[in-house]
Amino acid sequence: MTPAIMIVSLIFLGISMLVSLVLKNKFAKYSKVPLSHGLTGREIAEKMLRENGIYDVKVTSSDGFLSDHYNPVNKTVNLSPDVYNGISVSAAAVAAHECGHAVQHATAYAPLTMRSKLVPAVQFSSMLVNWILLIGVVMAYSGNTTVLLIGIILMAITVVFSLITLPVEFDASKRALTWLERTNVTNRTEYPMAKDALKWAATTYVVAALAAVVTLVQYIMLYLGSRDRS
């Protein structure tokens, strides 16, 4: 890793840590705001699934803080204990967001389908890309840029995945917020809080995608510069 790439990586690491801290504080704050309807995250998730005509998705509890996710393989909405059992604005926002992914899956939402197809390639590239880039940078100084090019191609796969993730996450939040407002699961006071929580959750994906793009561009510039010198 060159000094310039290292500096940029450290800058985005700092931004990512700051956004993550804000996100955790937001969810901690809104987890203390009781939901007027008194529904738990599990009940909200099951209600949203039913009202969208989805009956083959199971809502389960999974360990960890903010570990909530939808698994399209076994069709499960996995909620962390605080969300699964929680009766709060943050629990409502998270539960509805993850069900938003289930609705995407049920309606064959194109970006979600594309992201799912990329998962095997991303898993493969993630295991190798850092090592190949490191070796590629070292070899590039001696005039051999082939390995660096391979690393850039592998990294491009993860960057594409990050970019496709953006519309998937934003759309899931949009579906969640529309449903929360339409069904009055959140009232006029609670809805803006749910919206704020999901906004900061989406920001983490924006920062990650931007960092990935900038880093990829830097490696491409390094490759082009090395090739010109050879």
Secondary structure by P-SEA (a helix, b strand, c coil): ccaaaaaaaaaaaaaaaaaaaaaaaaaaaaaaccccccccaaaaaaaaaaaacccccccccccccccbbbbcccccccccccccccccaaaaaaaaaaaaaaaaaaaccaaaaaaaaaaaaaaaaaacaaaaaaaaaaaaaaccaaaaaaaaaaaaaaaaaaaaaaaaaaaaaaaaaaaaaaaccccaaaaaaaaaaaaaaaaaaaaaaaaaaaaaaaaaaaaaaaaaac
